[in-house]
Amino acid sequence: WMGIFCQATISILLLISAFTDPGIIPRQRQVKNPKFLKRRTSFRLKYYRMIEFNGVLQRMKYCPTCHIFRPPRTSHCVVCDNCVEVFDHHCPWIGNCVGKRNYKYFFALLNLASLYSLFALAISITHILMVAADLQDEDSSLSGGDAFLQAVAREPVSAVLTVLTFLTSIFVGILTSFHIYLVSTGQTTNEKLKGTFDTVSGNPYSAGNCLTNC
């Protein structure tokens, strides 16, 4: 029942993360100030507006695609071609951006997937060890290593699951640990990779710990 519950919950969180609006900011079809665009000498020329948040100046960059000044922590996703509020990253596994409105579901998905991978790994290893113990009971001359190898040969499904869940636990575990760090420091993946808050002024959006930043 635990496995069924975890699989069902993971599937639900996956669907919610995939189909929830990540925080797309509607485009402005017409620029309110046409003179603003006339002053542009190059597509690469950047225009900014500055605002202050918790004593730290934040830059609002103009998006030439959406025709808006992007709020702080907003970034334009090149895959979705939309400006996403509190943009974390575009996740190919869910086929959607991860942002302000669906990050909590994505974060819960990672944590539960990590726990479920470890649970499946423990069950697979335990099953092989139990079979090995039964083999030793039947033949006392078998060493522990020989009994284990025979158990692996007798239960190939459990052996394959052990390898797969071990690799999955490493991959998902590293990703989950990284996002726990991001939440605890009040950052997004995009901000961490860009080093947005690696300055003396620090991060004005961090409340100081993982629980309050959630």
Backbone torsions as a table, in degrees:
resi	resn	phi	psi	omega
1	TRP	NA	-35.4	178.9
2	MET	-61.8	-42.6	179.4
3	GLY	-64.2	-42.5	179.3
4	ILE	-63.8	-42.7	179.1
5	PHE	-62.0	-45.4	-179.3
6	CYS	-64.5	-43.8	179.5
7	GLN	-62.4	-42.5	-180.0
8	ALA	-65.5	-43.7	-179.4
9	THR	-66.1	-41.7	178.1
10	ILE	-62.6	-41.8	179.0
11	SER	-63.3	-41.3	179.6
12	ILE	-65.7	-44.9	178.7
13	LEU	-64.1	-37.0	177.8
14	LEU	-62.6	-45.2	-180.0
15	LEU	-66.3	-41.2	179.1
16	ILE	-63.6	-43.7	179.4
17	SER	-63.4	-37.1	-176.1
18	ALA	-74.5	-34.7	-172.2
19	PHE	-107.9	0.5	176.3
20	THR	-85.1	137.4	175.4
21	ASP	-60.5	119.4	-176.4
22	PRO	-72.9	-9.0	-177.5
23	GLY	122.1	37.6	-179.1
24	ILE	-67.5	129.2	177.4
25	ILE	-91.5	124.6	-178.0
26	PRO	-57.4	143.1	178.5
27	ARG	-75.2	152.2	173.4
28	GLN	-96.7	113.2	-174.5
29	ARG	-64.1	-38.8	-179.8
30	GLN	-125.5	135.9	179.3
31	VAL	-73.3	128.5	-176.4
32	LYS	-68.2	-28.4	-178.5
33	ASN	-119.3	88.4	-177.9
34	PRO	-59.6	-28.9	-179.5
35	LYS	-63.4	-26.2	179.5
36	PHE	-61.3	-43.8	-179.3
37	LEU	-71.9	-31.4	-179.9
38	LYS	-66.3	-25.5	-178.9
39	ARG	-79.5	-8.0	-178.6
40	ARG	-77.2	128.6	-179.5
41	THR	-100.2	-13.9	-178.8
42	SER	-155.7	150.2	177.8
43	PHE	-63.1	-31.4	-177.5
44	ARG	-81.7	-8.7	-179.8
45	LEU	-67.5	126.3	-173.9
46	LYS	-101.5	140.3	176.3
47	TYR	-120.4	140.8	-175.1
48	TYR	-134.4	156.5	165.9
49	ARG	-127.6	142.3	-177.1
50	MET	-108.5	135.8	173.4
51	ILE	-131.2	162.5	-179.4
52	GLU	-113.8	132.4	178.8
53	PHE	-134.1	119.7	-178.0
54	ASN	52.7	39.4	176.6
55	GLY	80.2	5.3	-179.4
56	VAL	-118.3	129.6	178.6
57	LEU	-70.8	131.8	179.1
58	GLN	-120.5	142.2	-175.8
59	ARG	-99.1	131.0	174.3
60	MET	-105.9	111.3	-175.5
61	LYS	-92.4	140.5	178.8
62	TYR	-77.2	133.3	178.4
63	CYS	-102.0	113.2	-178.4
64	PRO	-70.8	-16.9	179.1
65	THR	-83.0	-46.5	-177.5
66	CYS	-92.3	-9.8	178.9
67	HIS	58.4	45.7	177.2
68	ILE	-139.5	159.3	167.2
69	PHE	-87.4	116.2	-174.9
70	ARG	-68.7	129.5	174.6
71	PRO	-60.8	160.3	177.3
72	PRO	-54.5	142.6	179.4
73	ARG	74.2	3.8	177.8
74	THR	-93.8	141.3	179.3
75	SER	-140.6	154.3	179.6
76	HIS	-91.3	121.4	179.6
77	CYS	-82.6	123.9	-177.7
78	VAL	-74.5	-18.9	179.6
79	VAL	-82.8	-51.5	179.8
80	CYS	-80.5	-18.9	-178.0
81	ASP	59.6	44.0	177.5
82	ASN	-140.4	152.8	171.4
83	CYS	-83.9	126.0	-175.9
84	VAL	-116.5	128.3	-179.0
85	GLU	-72.9	137.7	-175.4
86	VAL	47.6	55.4	-176.1
87	PHE	-67.5	125.7	176.4
88	ASP	-98.0	-61.9	176.4
89	HIS	-171.3	166.9	172.2
90	HIS	-95.2	119.4	-175.7
91	CYS	-96.6	116.2	179.0
92	PRO	-70.2	-21.0	-177.3
93	TRP	-72.7	-29.7	177.9
94	ILE	-108.0	-6.3	178.1
95	GLY	66.1	32.9	-177.5
96	ASN	-153.6	160.4	172.7
97	CYS	-74.3	154.1	172.5
98	VAL	-110.5	118.5	-175.8
99	GLY	-145.8	-152.9	-172.1
100	LYS	-57.6	-41.4	-170.0
101	ARG	-90.3	-17.5	-179.0
102	ASN	-124.4	5.7	-178.6
103	TYR	-64.3	-39.2	-178.0
104	LYS	-62.3	-35.2	177.5
105	TYR	-71.5	-39.7	177.9
106	PHE	-64.3	-41.3	179.5
107	PHE	-64.8	-42.7	176.8
108	ALA	-64.3	-37.9	178.0
109	LEU	-60.6	-45.3	179.8
110	LEU	-62.8	-44.9	-178.3
111	ASN	-64.9	-44.0	-179.5
112	LEU	-68.8	-37.8	178.0
113	ALA	-63.6	-37.4	177.7
114	SER	-65.5	-45.5	179.7
115	LEU	-64.3	-40.0	-179.0
116	TYR	-68.0	-36.5	177.3
117	SER	-63.4	-43.5	178.2
118	LEU	-66.2	-37.9	178.4
119	PHE	-64.0	-45.5	178.9
120	ALA	-65.6	-37.3	177.4
121	LEU	-63.4	-44.5	-179.7
122	ALA	-64.3	-40.7	179.5
123	ILE	-64.6	-42.7	-178.6
124	SER	-64.4	-44.9	179.9
125	ILE	-65.6	-42.2	180.0
126	THR	-60.8	-40.4	180.0
127	HIS	-63.3	-43.2	179.4
128	ILE	-64.8	-41.6	179.6
129	LEU	-65.5	-36.3	178.0
130	MET	-66.6	-39.6	176.7
131	VAL	-65.1	-40.7	178.5
132	ALA	-63.3	-39.0	178.5
133	ALA	-65.3	-38.8	177.6
134	ASP	-64.1	-39.3	179.0
135	LEU	-64.6	-38.6	178.4
136	GLN	-68.5	-33.4	177.2
137	ASP	-66.7	-35.7	179.7
138	GLU	-74.6	-34.2	-178.7
139	ASP	-134.5	99.3	-176.1
140	SER	-68.2	-14.8	-179.3
141	SER	-78.4	-13.8	179.8
142	LEU	-71.4	132.9	174.2
143	SER	-77.8	168.1	179.8
144	GLY	-61.9	-39.7	179.7
145	GLY	-66.8	-43.8	179.4
146	ASP	-65.2	-40.2	179.2
147	ALA	-64.2	-37.9	179.2
148	PHE	-66.1	-43.8	179.7
149	LEU	-64.4	-39.7	177.7
150	GLN	-67.0	-35.0	177.9
151	ALA	-66.3	-39.6	177.5
152	VAL	-63.1	-42.7	179.6
153	ALA	-66.9	-34.2	-178.9
154	ARG	-77.5	-30.3	-178.1
155	GLU	-120.6	71.0	-177.2
156	PRO	-65.6	-30.8	179.5
157	VAL	-63.5	-45.7	178.7
158	SER	-63.7	-36.5	179.2
159	ALA	-65.5	-44.6	179.0
160	VAL	-64.9	-41.8	178.2
161	LEU	-62.4	-35.9	178.4
162	THR	-62.4	-45.0	179.9
163	VAL	-66.2	-45.9	-177.8
164	LEU	-64.8	-45.7	-179.2
165	THR	-68.9	-29.7	175.9
166	PHE	-65.0	-47.6	179.0
167	LEU	-65.1	-40.9	178.9
168	THR	-63.7	-40.4	180.0
169	SER	-61.6	-38.6	179.1
170	ILE	-67.0	-49.9	-177.0
171	PHE	-63.7	-53.0	-177.8
172	VAL	-68.4	-35.0	179.4
173	GLY	-63.9	-42.3	178.0
174	ILE	-64.2	-43.9	179.6
175	LEU	-63.7	-41.8	178.6
176	THR	-65.0	-42.9	178.9
177	SER	-61.6	-39.5	178.6
178	PHE	-63.1	-42.6	-178.6
179	HIS	-73.9	-29.9	172.7
180	ILE	-62.7	-40.5	176.2
181	TYR	-63.1	-43.2	-179.9
182	LEU	-62.2	-44.6	179.9
183	VAL	-64.6	-40.1	-178.6
184	SER	-66.4	-26.6	179.3
185	THR	-102.4	0.4	176.8
186	GLY	69.7	35.3	-179.1
187	GLN	-118.9	165.8	170.2
188	THR	-108.1	166.7	177.5
189	THR	-59.6	-42.7	-179.9
190	ASN	-60.9	-43.5	-179.6
191	GLU	-68.5	-37.9	-180.0
192	LYS	-67.1	-43.6	-179.4
193	LEU	-66.2	-33.4	179.4
194	LYS	-84.5	-11.3	-177.3
195	GLY	66.9	35.9	-174.7
196	THR	-59.3	-40.8	-175.0
197	PHE	-108.4	18.1	175.6
198	ASP	-84.1	54.4	-177.6
199	THR	-130.9	173.6	-179.7
200	VAL	-65.4	-34.8	-177.3
201	SER	-68.0	-24.9	176.7
202	GLY	79.2	-166.6	-176.0
203	ASN	-102.5	112.3	-178.6
204	PRO	-75.6	-10.1	-176.2
205	TYR	-96.8	-6.6	-179.3
206	SER	-84.4	130.7	177.7
207	ALA	-90.8	-1.3	172.8
208	GLY	109.6	-20.7	179.4
209	ASN	-153.0	169.4	-173.2
210	CYS	-64.5	-40.0	-175.7
211	LEU	-66.5	-46.5	-178.1
212	THR	-74.3	-28.6	178.0
213	ASN	-72.7	-22.4	175.9
214	CYS	-68.8	NA	NA
